[in-house]
Amino acid sequence: MINLEKKIVLWSDGAERITGHLRHEVIGHSCTGETLLHCDQPDCEWCKDNPLWRAIKTSQPAESFGFLHHKRGHDVAVYARAVPVRNDRGLIIGAIETFDEQQQDADLDQREDQSNLPGCVDEVTSIANRTMMRSHLRETLGTFAEVKLPFGLLLFRLEGLEQFRQTCSADAAASLLRMVARTLEATLWRTDFVGRWSDDQFLVILNGCREEPLHLVRERIRRMLASEAIEWWGERRSLPVSIGEAMAQEGDSMESVMDRLQKSLEASPPARAHAASAAGGNSSSSSPFSRS
């Protein structure tokens, strides 16, 4: 719950669980301009027109998909609903917002299923490993060949990961990999898959995704990753990310589609963080949750 000054006055147990921020860390603080709820950046559509402000401005309930910035550094996809709060004279004095974490049950179910299969989970990030992703890709290609259900692929590479590991430690590199994995998971629909493809690469399979939406999803994730970082010894650290993309084509095999994807990755310039790099910096992130 916020007041008309946009200060947080109520923070529930669920809000603590979803965002990682405890009550004493957020109550009395503004939910804009800090990495609590919204990023307050000029190009953030949710900050311009999010449910809280709409509910206060229109005096009507409002809802939207969006992202909350987790304390650990990744973004959490949520479905937010807001209603205005009135005093006993009927005057609006603030708004209450509830947010439901998207995909949590599906992600937990998927991880639990994978954890029951030996050799299918990446030990560092706890998402699917290369073996599992090859299985998902083989199955998705089979569905495409049978019923022509389109799908797209995105391949992410952390540039300079090995040097980062040597400079900042293996623990720092592992923390960065986990942050990227959580961010990728937060952007996906329940029918999509994400896994670690190699030491510095992540593969995403977007089921039912056509070429134009694939570009939009790629750009949205690029913006999110470019503005995220881990906290390490008092500094915010991150790495540039290169992104390749490919659409399934008639007659594709696993080798042919991955070959196109790797070539796209090699031709892609790295997207450096806006205000955070391996040398440190400050940033925050948020963006709409949609696949057009």
Secondary structure, 3 states (H helix, E strand, C coil): CEECCCEECCCCHHHHHHHCCCHHHHCCCECCCCCCCCCCCCCCHHHHCCHHHHHHHHCCCEEEEEEEECCCCCEEEEEEEEEEEECCCCCEEEEEEEEEECCHHHHHHHHHHHHCCCCCECCCCCCECHHHHHHHHHHHHHHHHHHCCCEEEEEEEECCHHHHHHHHCHHHHHHHHHHHHHHHHHHCCCCCEEEEEECCEEEEEEECCCHHHHHHHHHHHHHHHHCCCEEECCEEECCCEEEEEEECCCCCCHHHHHHHHHHHHHHCCCECCCCCCCCCCCCCCCCCCCCC
